[in-house]
């Protein structure tokens, strides 16, 4: 017979594993995803590209939360 604490820990581990599995399955690439015919796949310029990989400013983070 397990102690009540062990049951809770076991349940928490099961929940954690289920959540991790869900998001790994949801965001993992599996084969080729269909692309709608009317979707334009344009490229962004180098300035916008650099903006995507820069570090966030503290004020941007504070505004977002």
N, C-alpha and C positions, 0 to 999 in steps of 0.2 A: 504494500500500500504506500502510495506517495504522500508526502506531506503537502499541505495546501500551497506552500510556497513553490514547490517543484511543479505543481500543476499549472500555476500561473506563469512561471518561467517557460514551461513547455508550450503553453498556449501563445505566449508572446513571441516565441521563436517561430511557431507555425505561421502566425500573422505576418511577421517580418518577412519570412521566406515567400509567402504568397504575394506580398506587395512587390518584393524584388523581382520575382518571376513575372508578374504582370507587366511591370515596366520594361524589363529586359525583352520580353516577347513583343511588347507594343512598339518599342523603338528599334528593334533589331531589323536589319535589312534582310529580306527574304525574297530573293529573285528580283524580277523587274516589276516595279509598280507602274500601273497604267497612268498615262498622262493625257488629260483631256485635249481634244483636237484644237480647241480655241485658246489654249494656254501659250502665251509667248514666253520663250525662254531667253530673255535679254540678259546681257551682262552688265555689271555695274562698272563704273569708272574706277581708276586707281585711288582717287581721293576717298570715295565712299567705301572702297574695299579696306583701306587703312583705318577708317573710322570704325569698322566692324570689329577689329582686333585690338583696338587701343583699350587701356585700362579705364574703368569708370571713374568719374570725378565724384568726390564725396557728396557734393550737392545734388548730383544726379541720383545717387542712391537714396539720399534723404527725401528727395521729391517723390521717388517711386514707392517708398514705404509709408 
